Amino acid sequence: MQRGLVSIMMPAFNAARYIGGAIESILVQTYSNWELLVVNDGSTDATAEVAARFTDPRIKLINKGNGGESSARNVALDNSIGEFIAYLDADDAYLPHHLASTISYLESHADRDAVYTDGYHIDQDGTFLKSLQKRRRGPFEGRVFEEAVRASDIFGPPICVVLRHELVAKHHLRYDPRIVIGPDWDFFVRYADLAQFGYVDEPTCLYRVHQTNITVQVDSTRRKGYLALCREKSIKLENFKTCSVETRVAVFYDLLINLLDGQPEHQTAVTEWPEFTALPASEQARLLRLMTSQAVLQGRNPSQIASWLERAFALNPSDARARVLGALYKVSPRLCQGLLRVRSPFAVERQGMAPFADLT
């Protein structure tokens, strides 16, 4: 690794419209010790031709067959020689001081392994929308592993993050090619398990939201599947057990209630994991009751509903809500379903929201 050098990863797929602007935003950086790894991931438009027009020797164009974002990022990591790793997707842009601010911070904070900043969402025409910070929790510093496990919104898009390469290389961290939505979150959770993060409270980057974002293009069912895999991987990390009960319950709630909805066999299997049974009995019972309510609303298998209710009762016999739910369902599944629907009329609408609906 070359000291002081920043390796900027740029996966690119059919990005001809924006990639020129993204590269130009690197060329005007006030910090000049960088290399740009443009990984053309099997584009069928003029992405490679546009990138090849830039003759600066610090820019390296790597052409490969289409394999997805994770595959492209892994190729970039394999070819990176910098002390630092930075992110810039082909449709986004840095503000001129992005590298200077982040590298200056890391060089003056030897105890920090990574840093992230604020920035702005922009639309397809470059109009400024909300800041990144308005759509995420925190900021958090130090060991942010638990916050990263809890949800992906502490960083938002990876463009705002710069890492020390040493930890990535030492622990052979790579992107999971099975994950299309959330590969950066999965990677950052594993990195955060090893690292200390810092924060620079200034906007340094622009994240573009448009209809060809992969997050927008992937349908909700597939999106849930990829995010469920992220959740399951984080639960199986050794240090998941060190997270607070509140965080562990929140993770299982998201997995069982939001992401695995409609997959009762998978839900049941997860509730038998040692990480689930390590939760307080009352929380296990509450999650089983919520799964039951959801299954009743959707008119699912009565035997599955009975099994979950039975487990909930055994774990927490004093749970009045579970008792009422069981009694109502025994009297009339249809009546029970109607009453639950009255209690949560907006649940389906909330689950169906588009990824960037709050920006418009």
C-alpha positions as YAML, in Angstrom:
chain: A
units: angstrom
residues:
- id: 1
  name: MET
  ca: [0.00, 0.00, 0.00]
- id: 2
  name: GLN
  ca: [1.29, 3.43, -0.92]
- id: 3
  name: ARG
  ca: [1.28, 5.82, 2.01]
- id: 4
  name: GLY
  ca: [-1.12, 8.72, 1.59]
- id: 5
  name: LEU
  ca: [-2.62, 7.32, -1.60]
- id: 6
  name: VAL
  ca: [-6.41, 7.10, -1.83]
- id: 7
  name: SER
  ca: [-7.83, 4.28, -3.94]
- id: 8
  name: ILE
  ca: [-11.25, 5.37, -5.20]
- id: 9
  name: MET
  ca: [-13.58, 2.54, -6.22]
- id: 10
  name: MET
  ca: [-16.01, 3.29, -9.04]
- id: 11
  name: PRO
  ca: [-18.19, 0.37, -10.18]
- id: 12
  name: ALA
  ca: [-19.98, 1.36, -13.39]
- id: 13
  name: PHE
  ca: [-22.83, -0.26, -15.26]
- id: 14
  name: ASN
  ca: [-24.54, 1.60, -18.11]
- id: 15
  name: ALA
  ca: [-23.49, 4.91, -16.56]
- id: 16
  name: ALA
  ca: [-22.56, 6.82, -19.72]
- id: 17
  name: ARG
  ca: [-24.87, 9.71, -18.84]
- id: 18
  name: TYR
  ca: [-23.19, 10.57, -15.53]
- id: 19
  name: ILE
  ca: [-19.75, 8.97, -15.36]
- id: 20
  name: GLY
  ca: [-17.99, 11.89, -17.01]
- id: 21
  name: GLY
  ca: [-19.21, 14.27, -14.32]
- id: 22
  name: ALA
  ca: [-18.24, 11.82, -11.59]
- id: 23
  name: ILE
  ca: [-14.68, 11.57, -12.91]
- id: 24
  name: GLU
  ca: [-14.43, 15.33, -13.34]
- id: 25
  name: SER
  ca: [-15.34, 15.77, -9.68]
- id: 26
  name: ILE
  ca: [-12.23, 13.74, -8.80]
- id: 27
  name: LEU
  ca: [-9.96, 15.69, -11.13]
- id: 28
  name: VAL
  ca: [-10.78, 18.93, -9.29]
- id: 29
  name: GLN
  ca: [-10.07, 17.53, -5.82]
- id: 30
  name: THR
  ca: [-7.76, 19.70, -3.71]
- id: 31
  name: TYR
  ca: [-6.08, 16.48, -2.53]
- id: 32
  name: SER
  ca: [-4.24, 15.06, -5.51]
- id: 33
  name: ASN
  ca: [-2.69, 11.79, -4.26]
- id: 34
  name: TRP
  ca: [-5.33, 9.38, -5.53]
- id: 35
  name: GLU
  ca: [-5.95, 6.57, -7.96]
- id: 36
  name: LEU
  ca: [-9.33, 5.94, -9.55]
- id: 37
  name: LEU
  ca: [-10.34, 2.36, -10.32]
- id: 38
  name: VAL
  ca: [-13.22, 2.45, -12.81]
- id: 39
  name: VAL
  ca: [-14.64, -1.08, -13.04]
- id: 40
  name: ASN
  ca: [-16.85, -1.31, -16.12]
- id: 41
  name: ASP
  ca: [-19.20, -4.11, -15.14]
- id: 42
  name: GLY
  ca: [-20.26, -5.32, -18.58]
- id: 43
  name: SER
  ca: [-21.96, -2.10, -19.66]
- id: 44
  name: THR
  ca: [-23.86, -2.17, -22.94]
- id: 45
  name: ASP
  ca: [-23.81, 1.62, -23.44]
- id: 46
  name: ALA
  ca: [-20.86, 4.00, -23.89]
- id: 47
  name: THR
  ca: [-19.67, 3.83, -20.27]
- id: 48
  name: ALA
  ca: [-16.24, 2.44, -21.16]
- id: 49
  name: GLU
  ca: [-15.77, 4.89, -24.06]
- id: 50
  name: VAL
  ca: [-16.58, 7.90, -21.88]
- id: 51
  name: ALA
  ca: [-14.23, 6.73, -19.12]
- id: 52
  name: ALA
  ca: [-11.45, 6.04, -21.64]
- id: 53
  name: ARG
  ca: [-11.50, 9.66, -22.82]
- id: 54
  name: PHE
  ca: [-9.85, 10.71, -19.58]
- id: 55
  name: THR
  ca: [-6.11, 10.33, -20.04]
- id: 56
  name: ASP
  ca: [-4.93, 11.20, -16.53]
- id: 57
  name: PRO
  ca: [-2.54, 8.36, -15.56]
- id: 58
  name: ARG
  ca: [-4.14, 8.11, -12.12]
- id: 59
  name: ILE
  ca: [-7.30, 6.73, -13.76]
- id: 60
  name: LYS
  ca: [-7.39, 2.97, -14.38]
- id: 61
  name: LEU
  ca: [-10.18, 1.46, -16.45]
- id: 62
  name: ILE
  ca: [-10.89, -2.23, -15.80]
- id: 63
  name: ASN
  ca: [-13.38, -3.98, -18.08]
- id: 64
  name: LYS
  ca: [-15.15, -7.13, -16.92]
- id: 65
  name: GLY
  ca: [-18.28, -9.14, -17.64]
- id: 66
  name: ASN
  ca: [-21.42, -8.17, -15.78]
- id: 67
  name: GLY
  ca: [-21.40, -9.57, -12.26]
- id: 68
  name: GLY
  ca: [-23.11, -6.92, -10.16]
- id: 69
  name: GLU
  ca: [-21.99, -4.21, -7.78]
- id: 70
  name: SER
  ca: [-20.37, -6.53, -5.24]
- id: 71
  name: SER
  ca: [-18.33, -8.25, -7.92]
- id: 72
  name: ALA
  ca: [-17.17, -4.89, -9.30]
- id: 73
  name: ARG
  ca: [-16.21, -3.60, -5.85]
- id: 74
  name: ASN
  ca: [-14.20, -6.77, -5.19]
- id: 75
  name: VAL
  ca: [-12.29, -6.27, -8.44]
- id: 76
  name: ALA
  ca: [-11.54, -2.70, -7.35]
- id: 77
  name: LEU
  ca: [-10.36, -3.88, -3.93]
- id: 78
  name: ASP
  ca: [-8.14, -6.51, -5.52]
- id: 79
  name: ASN
  ca: [-6.48, -3.83, -7.65]
- id: 80
  name: SER
  ca: [-6.22, -1.10, -5.00]
- id: 81
  name: ILE
  ca: [-2.79, -0.08, -3.72]
- id: 82
  name: GLY
  ca: [-3.70, 2.96, -1.63]
- id: 83
  name: GLU
  ca: [-3.44, 3.43, 2.12]
- id: 84
  name: PHE
  ca: [-7.07, 4.55, 2.05]
- id: 85
  name: ILE
  ca: [-10.22, 3.28, 0.31]
- id: 86
  name: ALA
  ca: [-12.84, 5.76, -0.93]
- id: 87
  name: TYR
  ca: [-16.17, 5.30, -2.70]
- id: 88
  name: LEU
  ca: [-17.61, 7.08, -5.70]
- id: 89
  name: ASP
  ca: [-20.32, 5.50, -7.83]
- id: 90
  name: ALA
  ca: [-20.47, 6.51, -11.47]
- id: 91
  name: ASP
  ca: [-23.61, 8.63, -11.07]
- id: 92
  name: ASP
  ca: [-22.49, 10.58, -8.00]
- id: 93
  name: ALA
  ca: [-19.94, 13.34, -7.38]
- id: 94
  name: TYR
  ca: [-17.48, 14.67, -4.82]
- id: 95
  name: LEU
  ca: [-17.36, 18.26, -3.75]
- id: 96
  name: PRO
  ca: [-13.79, 19.59, -4.31]
- id: 97
  name: HIS
  ca: [-12.69, 19.18, -0.67]
- id: 98
  name: HIS
  ca: [-14.00, 15.65, -0.04]
- id: 99
  name: LEU
  ca: [-10.66, 13.85, -0.11]
- id: 100
  name: ALA
  ca: [-8.78, 16.67, 1.62]
- id: 101
  name: SER
  ca: [-11.25, 16.75, 4.53]
- id: 102
  name: THR
  ca: [-11.43, 13.00, 5.06]
- id: 103
  name: ILE
  ca: [-7.72, 12.24, 4.64]
- id: 104
  name: SER
  ca: [-6.74, 15.19, 6.85]
- id: 105
  name: TYR
  ca: [-9.02, 13.80, 9.54]
- id: 106
  name: LEU
  ca: [-7.58, 10.28, 9.33]
- id: 107
  name: GLU
  ca: [-4.00, 11.52, 9.28]
- id: 108
  name: SER
  ca: [-4.60, 13.56, 12.43]
- id: 109
  name: HIS
  ca: [-6.61, 10.85, 14.22]
- id: 110
  name: ALA
  ca: [-4.44, 7.74, 14.34]
- id: 111
  name: ASP
  ca: [-7.00, 6.05, 16.61]
- id: 112
  name: ARG
  ca: [-9.68, 6.15, 13.89]
- id: 113
  name: ASP
  ca: [-9.87, 3.51, 11.17]
- id: 114
  name: ALA
  ca: [-12.54, 5.22, 9.07]
- id: 115
  name: VAL
  ca: [-14.37, 8.52, 8.71]
- id: 116
  name: TYR
  ca: [-17.66, 9.63, 7.21]
- id: 117
  name: THR
  ca: [-19.13, 12.99, 6.33]
- id: 118
  name: ASP
  ca: [-22.35, 14.75, 5.46]
- id: 119
  name: GLY
  ca: [-23.48, 15.47, 1.90]
- id: 120
  name: TYR
  ca: [-26.56, 16.07, -0.21]
- id: 121
  name: HIS
  ca: [-29.00, 14.01, -2.19]
- id: 122
  name: ILE
  ca: [-29.44, 15.44, -5.67]
- id: 123
  name: ASP
  ca: [-31.92, 14.56, -8.41]
- id: 124
  name: GLN
  ca: [-31.13, 13.47, -11.96]
- id: 125
  name: ASP
  ca: [-30.61, 17.11, -13.01]
- id: 126
  name: GLY
  ca: [-28.36, 17.99, -10.07]
- id: 127
  name: THR
  ca: [-30.96, 19.84, -7.98]
- id: 128
  name: PHE
  ca: [-30.12, 19.68, -4.27]
- id: 129
  name: LEU
  ca: [-32.60, 17.75, -2.11]
- id: 130
  name: LYS
  ca: [-32.18, 16.73, 1.55]
- id: 131
  name: SER
  ca: [-28.82, 16.43, 3.25]
- id: 132
  name: LEU
  ca: [-27.60, 12.92, 4.00]
- id: 133
  name: GLN
  ca: [-27.74, 13.64, 7.73]
- id: 134
  name: LYS
  ca: [-31.47, 14.41, 7.62]
- id: 135
  name: ARG
  ca: [-32.12, 10.82, 6.55]
- id: 136
  name: ARG
  ca: [-29.89, 9.01, 9.01]
- id: 137
  name: ARG
  ca: [-29.36, 8.56, 12.75]
- id: 138
  name: GLY
  ca: [-26.44, 9.96, 14.63]
- id: 139
  name: PRO
  ca: [-23.81, 11.01, 13.89]
- id: 140
  name: PHE
  ca: [-21.97, 8.35, 15.87]
- id: 141
  name: GLU
  ca: [-18.25, 8.01, 16.50]
- id: 142
  name: GLY
  ca: [-15.94, 5.38, 17.94]
- id: 143
  name: ARG
  ca: [-17.15, 1.80, 17.86]
- id: 144
  name: VAL
  ca: [-20.33, 2.03, 15.78]
- id: 145
  name: PHE
  ca: [-20.81, -1.72, 15.33]
- id: 146
  name: GLU
  ca: [-24.05, -1.89, 17.29]
- id: 147
  name: GLU
  ca: [-25.52, 1.12, 15.48]
- id: 148
  name: ALA
  ca: [-24.55, -0.37, 12.11]
- id: 149
  name: VAL
  ca: [-26.13, -3.71, 13.05]
- id: 150
  name: ARG
  ca: [-29.31, -1.96, 14.11]
- id: 151
  name: ALA
  ca: [-29.89, -0.30, 10.72]
- id: 152
  name: SER
  ca: [-28.13, 0.83, 7.56]
- id: 153
  name: ASP
  ca: [-28.97, 4.51, 8.03]
- id: 154
  name: ILE
  ca: [-25.97, 5.64, 10.04]
- id: 155
  name: PHE
  ca: [-23.92, 6.17, 6.87]
- id: 156
  name: GLY
  ca: [-26.46, 6.14, 4.05]
- id: 157
  name: PRO
  ca: [-24.72, 5.89, 0.66]
- id: 158
  name: PRO
  ca: [-21.07, 4.78, 0.85]
- id: 159
  name: ILE
  ca: [-19.82, 7.86, -1.03]
- id: 160
  name: CYS
  ca: [-19.44, 9.66, 2.31]
- id: 161
  name: VAL
  ca: [-17.12, 6.99, 3.82]
- id: 162
  name: VAL
  ca: [-13.32, 6.63, 3.65]
- id: 163
  name: LEU
  ca: [-11.59, 3.58, 5.19]
- id: 164
  name: ARG
  ca: [-8.08, 2.58, 6.06]
- id: 165
  name: HIS
  ca: [-7.08, -0.19, 3.65]
- id: 166
  name: GLU
  ca: [-5.03, -2.04, 6.26]
- id: 167
  name: LEU
  ca: [-8.04, -3.50, 8.09]
- id: 168
  name: VAL
  ca: [-9.67, -4.58, 4.83]
- id: 169
  name: ALA
  ca: [-6.51, -6.41, 3.74]
- id: 170
  name: LYS
  ca: [-5.68, -7.88, 7.15]
- id: 171
  name: HIS
  ca: [-9.11, -9.45, 7.57]
- id: 172
  name: HIS
  ca: [-9.67, -10.27, 3.88]
- id: 173
  name: LEU
  ca: [-12.93, -8.32, 3.79]
- id: 174
  name: ARG
  ca: [-14.84, -8.59, 0.53]
- id: 175
  name: TYR
  ca: [-18.32, -7.85, -0.77]
- id: 176
  name: ASP
  ca: [-20.91, -10.63, -0.82]
- id: 177
  name: PRO
  ca: [-21.92, -11.21, -4.49]
- id: 178
  name: ARG
  ca: [-25.24, -12.71, -3.36]
- id: 179
  name: ILE
  ca: [-26.41, -9.30, -2.13]
- id: 180
  name: VAL
  ca: [-27.72, -6.80, -4.70]
- id: 181
  name: ILE
  ca: [-29.46, -4.41, -2.28]
- id: 182
  name: GLY
  ca: [-27.41, -3.67, 0.83]
- id: 183
  name: PRO
  ca: [-23.91, -4.96, -0.05]
- id: 184
  name: ASP
  ca: [-22.29, -1.83, 1.43]
- id: 185
  name: TRP
  ca: [-24.29, -2.18, 4.65]
- id: 186
  name: ASP
  ca: [-23.19, -5.80, 4.99]
- id: 187
  name: PHE
  ca: [-19.56, -4.79, 4.36]
- id: 188
  name: PHE
  ca: [-19.66, -1.84, 6.77]
- id: 189
  name: VAL
  ca: [-21.17, -3.96, 9.56]
- id: 190
  name: ARG
  ca: [-18.24, -6.35, 9.30]
- id: 191
  name: TYR
  ca: [-15.74, -3.49, 9.02]
- id: 192
  name: ALA
  ca: [-17.31, -1.69, 12.00]
- id: 193
  name: ASP
  ca: [-16.86, -4.84, 14.08]
- id: 194
  name: LEU
  ca: [-13.10, -4.25, 13.73]
- id: 195
  name: ALA
  ca: [-12.86, -0.48, 13.55]
- id: 196
  name: GLN
  ca: [-13.24, 2.92, 15.18]
- id: 197
  name: PHE
  ca: [-15.11, 5.55, 13.14]
- id: 198
  name: GLY
  ca: [-14.84, 9.32, 13.10]
- id: 199
  name: TYR
  ca: [-17.18, 11.95, 11.69]
- id: 200
  name: VAL
  ca: [-16.55, 15.20, 9.82]
- id: 201
  name: ASP
  ca: [-19.53, 17.51, 10.19]
- id: 202
  name: GLU
  ca: [-19.53, 19.08, 6.74]
- id: 203
  name: PRO
  ca: [-21.06, 18.23, 3.35]
- id: 204
  name: THR
  ca: [-18.42, 16.81, 1.01]
- id: 205
  name: CYS
  ca: [-20.33, 14.75, -1.56]
- id: 206
  name: LEU
  ca: [-23.41, 14.49, -3.76]
- id: 207
  name: TYR
  ca: [-25.51, 11.32, -4.00]
- id: 208
  name: ARG
  ca: [-27.74, 11.20, -7.06]
- id: 209
  name: VAL
  ca: [-31.27, 9.76, -6.88]
- id: 210
  name: HIS
  ca: [-32.83, 8.76, -10.21]
- id: 211
  name: GLN
  ca: [-34.99, 6.06, -11.73]
- id: 212
  name: THR
  ca: [-32.06, 3.86, -12.76]
- id: 213
  name: ASN
  ca: [-30.69, 3.55, -9.20]
- id: 214
  name: ILE
  ca: [-30.50, -0.16, -8.44]
- id: 215
  name: THR
  ca: [-32.38, 0.53, -5.19]
- id: 216
  name: VAL
  ca: [-35.30, 1.90, -7.21]
- id: 217
  name: GLN
  ca: [-35.24, -0.76, -9.92]
- id: 218
  name: VAL
  ca: [-35.34, -3.85, -7.71]
- id: 219
  name: ASP
  ca: [-38.89, -4.85, -6.72]
- id: 220
  name: SER
  ca: [-39.90, -4.95, -3.05]
- id: 221
  name: THR
  ca: [-39.93, -8.75, -2.77]
- id: 222
  name: ARG
  ca: [-36.37, -9.13, -4.00]
- id: 223
  name: ARG
  ca: [-35.27, -6.13, -1.94]
- id: 224
  name: LYS
  ca: [-36.62, -7.79, 1.19]
- id: 225
  name: GLY
  ca: [-34.76, -10.98, 0.33]
- id: 226
  name: TYR
  ca: [-31.41, -9.22, 0.01]
- id: 227
  name: LEU
  ca: [-31.93, -7.20, 3.20]
- id: 228
  name: ALA
  ca: [-32.99, -10.36, 5.05]
- id: 229
  name: LEU
  ca: [-29.67, -11.93, 4.08]
- id: 230
  name: CYS
  ca: [-27.87, -8.86, 5.46]
- id: 231
  name: ARG
  ca: [-29.80, -9.23, 8.70]
- id: 232
  name: GLU
  ca: [-29.12, -12.95, 8.99]
- id: 233
  name: LYS
  ca: [-25.39, -12.46, 8.41]
- id: 234
  name: SER
  ca: [-25.18, -9.78, 11.11]
- id: 235
  name: ILE
  ca: [-27.04, -11.98, 13.60]
- id: 236
  name: LYS
  ca: [-24.51, -14.76, 13.04]
- id: 237
  name: LEU
  ca: [-21.51, -12.51, 13.76]
- id: 238
  name: GLU
  ca: [-19.75, -13.43, 16.99]
- id: 239
  name: ASN
  ca: [-20.22, -9.98, 18.51]
- id: 240
  name: PHE
  ca: [-23.94, -9.76, 17.81]
- id: 241
  name: LYS
  ca: [-24.44, -11.19, 21.29]
- id: 242
  name: THR
  ca: [-22.65, -8.14, 22.76]
- id: 243
  name: CYS
  ca: [-25.32, -5.79, 21.41]
- id: 244
  name: SER
  ca: [-27.97, -4.51, 23.79]
- id: 245
  name: VAL
  ca: [-31.24, -6.39, 24.17]
- id: 246
  name: GLU
  ca: [-33.01, -3.42, 22.55]
- id: 247
  name: THR
  ca: [-30.86, -3.66, 19.43]
- id: 248
  name: ARG
  ca: [-31.08, -7.44, 19.15]
- id: 249
  name: VAL
  ca: [-34.87, -7.30, 19.49]
- id: 250
  name: ALA
  ca: [-35.05, -4.54, 16.85]
- id: 251
  name: VAL
  ca: [-32.97, -6.66, 14.44]
- id: 252
  name: PHE
  ca: [-35.19, -9.71, 14.91]
- id: 253
  name: TYR
  ca: [-38.31, -7.56, 14.60]
- id: 254
  name: ASP
  ca: [-37.16, -6.24, 11.24]
- id: 255
  name: LEU
  ca: [-36.17, -9.69, 10.02]
- id: 256
  name: LEU
  ca: [-39.22, -11.60, 11.24]
- id: 257
  name: ILE
  ca: [-41.98, -9.02, 10.83]
- id: 258
  name: ASN
  ca: [-40.84, -6.91, 7.88]
- id: 259
  name: LEU
  ca: [-38.46, -8.94, 5.73]
- id: 260
  name: LEU
  ca: [-39.60, -12.57, 6.10]
- id: 261
  name: ASP
  ca: [-43.30, -11.73, 6.04]
- id: 262
  name: GLY
  ca: [-45.15, -14.51, 4.20]
- id: 263
  name: GLN
  ca: [-42.38, -17.09, 4.70]
- id: 264
  name: PRO
  ca: [-43.63, -19.00, 7.78]
- id: 265
  name: GLU
  ca: [-41.18, -21.89, 7.52]
- id: 266
  name: HIS
  ca: [-38.26, -19.48, 7.35]
- id: 267
  name: GLN
  ca: [-39.69, -17.40, 10.20]
- id: 268
  name: THR
  ca: [-40.09, -20.49, 12.36]
- id: 269
  name: ALA
  ca: [-36.53, -21.60, 11.66]
- id: 270
  name: VAL
  ca: [-35.17, -18.19, 12.70]
- id: 271
  name: THR
  ca: [-37.09, -18.33, 16.00]
- id: 272
  name: GLU
  ca: [-35.24, -21.55, 16.78]
- id: 273
  name: TRP
  ca: [-31.79, -19.97, 16.36]
- id: 274
  name: PRO
  ca: [-29.75, -19.69, 19.59]
- id: 275
  name: GLU
  ca: [-29.50, -15.94, 19.04]
- id: 276
  name: PHE
  ca: [-33.30, -15.69, 19.18]
- id: 277
  name: THR
  ca: [-33.73, -17.97, 22.16]
- id: 278
  name: ALA
  ca: [-31.08, -15.89, 23.99]
- id: 279
  name: LEU
  ca: [-33.55, -12.97, 24.02]
- id: 280
  name: PRO
  ca: [-35.62, -12.44, 27.17]
- id: 281
  name: ALA
  ca: [-38.62, -14.78, 27.17]
- id: 282
  name: SER
  ca: [-41.06, -11.86, 27.16]
- id: 283
  name: GLU
  ca: [-39.47, -10.46, 23.97]
- id: 284
  name: GLN
  ca: [-39.50, -13.84, 22.26]
- id: 285
  name: ALA
  ca: [-43.18, -14.13, 23.13]
- id: 286
  name: ARG
  ca: [-43.95, -10.62, 21.86]
- id: 287
  name: LEU
  ca: [-42.28, -11.30, 18.52]
- id: 288
  name: LEU
  ca: [-44.13, -14.60, 18.15]
- id: 289
  name: ARG
  ca: [-47.39, -12.79, 18.94]
- id: 290
  name: LEU
  ca: [-46.66, -10.14, 16.31]
- id: 291
  name: MET
  ca: [-45.86, -12.85, 13.76]
- id: 292
  name: THR
  ca: [-49.18, -14.47, 14.66]
- id: 293
  name: SER
  ca: [-51.11, -11.23, 14.21]
- id: 294
  name: GLN
  ca: [-49.52, -10.72, 10.81]
- id: 295
  name: ALA
  ca: [-50.37, -14.28, 9.77]
- id: 296
  name: VAL
  ca: [-53.99, -13.83, 10.90]
- id: 297
  name: LEU
  ca: [-54.27, -10.61, 8.91]
- id: 298
  name: GLN
  ca: [-53.08, -12.45, 5.81]
- id: 299
  name: GLY
  ca: [-55.32, -15.49, 6.36]
- id: 300
  name: ARG
  ca: [-52.41, -17.90, 6.61]
- id: 301
  name: ASN
  ca: [-52.18, -21.52, 7.78]
- id: 302
  name: PRO
  ca: [-54.21, -22.01, 11.02]
- id: 303
  name: SER
  ca: [-51.83, -24.72, 12.27]
- id: 304
  name: GLN
  ca: [-48.88, -22.33, 11.97]
- id: 305
  name: ILE
  ca: [-50.82, -19.65, 13.83]
- id: 306
  name: ALA
  ca: [-51.70, -22.11, 16.61]
- id: 307
  name: SER
  ca: [-48.08, -23.22, 16.92]
- id: 308
  name: TRP
  ca: [-46.74, -19.67, 17.28]
- id: 309
  name: LEU
  ca: [-49.44, -18.76, 19.81]
- id: 310
  name: GLU
  ca: [-48.71, -21.87, 21.84]
- id: 311
  name: ARG
  ca: [-45.02, -20.96, 22.01]
- id: 312
  name: ALA
  ca: [-45.86, -17.36, 22.94]
- id: 313
  name: PHE
  ca: [-48.10, -18.55, 25.80]
- id: 314
  name: ALA
  ca: [-45.43, -20.93, 27.08]
- id: 315
  name: LEU
  ca: [-42.79, -18.17, 27.08]
- id: 316
  name: ASN
  ca: [-44.96, -15.53, 28.70]
- id: 317
  name: PRO
  ca: [-48.22, -16.83, 30.22]
- id: 318
  name: SER
  ca: [-49.06, -13.34, 31.52]
- id: 319
  name: ASP
  ca: [-49.14, -11.72, 28.06]
- id: 320
  name: ALA
  ca: [-52.70, -10.41, 27.97]
- id: 321
  name: ARG
  ca: [-52.55, -9.44, 24.31]
- id: 322
  name: ALA
  ca: [-51.57, -12.94, 23.27]
- id: 323
  name: ARG
  ca: [-54.38, -14.33, 25.39]
- id: 324
  name: VAL
  ca: [-56.96, -12.00, 23.79]
- id: 325
  name: LEU
  ca: [-55.61, -12.75, 20.32]
- id: 326
  name: GLY
  ca: [-55.85, -16.49, 20.94]
- id: 327
  name: ALA
  ca: [-59.38, -16.24, 22.31]
- id: 328
  name: LEU
  ca: [-60.63, -14.09, 19.43]
- id: 329
  name: TYR
  ca: [-59.04, -16.35, 16.84]
- id: 330
  name: LYS
  ca: [-60.59, -19.43, 18.45]
- id: 331
  name: VAL
  ca: [-64.07, -17.82, 18.37]
- id: 332
  name: SER
  ca: [-63.82, -16.49, 14.80]
- id: 333
  name: PRO
  ca: [-60.70, -16.18, 12.63]
- id: 334
  name: ARG
  ca: [-62.56, -13.75, 10.37]
- id: 335
  name: LEU
  ca: [-63.62, -11.50, 13.25]
- id: 336
  name: CYS
  ca: [-60.08, -11.57, 14.62]
- id: 337
  name: GLN
  ca: [-58.74, -10.62, 11.21]
- id: 338
  name: GLY
  ca: [-61.20, -7.71, 10.92]
- id: 339
  name: LEU
  ca: [-60.30, -6.30, 14.33]
- id: 340
  name: LEU
  ca: [-56.58, -6.51, 13.57]
- id: 341
  name: ARG
  ca: [-57.13, -4.74, 10.25]
- id: 342
  name: VAL
  ca: [-58.88, -1.87, 12.05]
- id: 343
  name: ARG
  ca: [-55.92, -1.56, 14.43]
- id: 344
  name: SER
  ca: [-53.29, -1.31, 11.68]
- id: 345
  name: PRO
  ca: [-54.91, 0.07, 8.49]
- id: 346
  name: PHE
  ca: [-51.74, 1.75, 7.25]
- id: 347
  name: ALA
  ca: [-49.27, -1.12, 7.70]
- id: 348
  name: VAL
  ca: [-49.43, -2.32, 4.09]
- id: 349
  name: GLU
  ca: [-49.14, 1.23, 2.76]
- id: 350
  name: ARG
  ca: [-46.02, 1.90, 4.85]
- id: 351
  name: GLN
  ca: [-44.35, -1.33, 3.74]
- id: 352
  name: GLY
  ca: [-44.95, -0.45, 0.09]
- id: 353
  name: MET
  ca: [-43.29, 2.97, 0.15]
- id: 354
  name: ALA
  ca: [-40.67, 3.60, -2.54]
- id: 355
  name: PRO
  ca: [-37.05, 3.79, -1.27]
- id: 356
  name: PHE
  ca: [-36.66, 7.58, -1.82]
- id: 357
  name: ALA
  ca: [-40.30, 8.64, -1.48]
- id: 358
  name: ASP
  ca: [-39.46, 11.16, 1.27]
- id: 359
  name: LEU
  ca: [-37.18, 13.13, -1.06]
- id: 360
  name: THR
  ca: [-39.93, 14.12, -3.51]
...
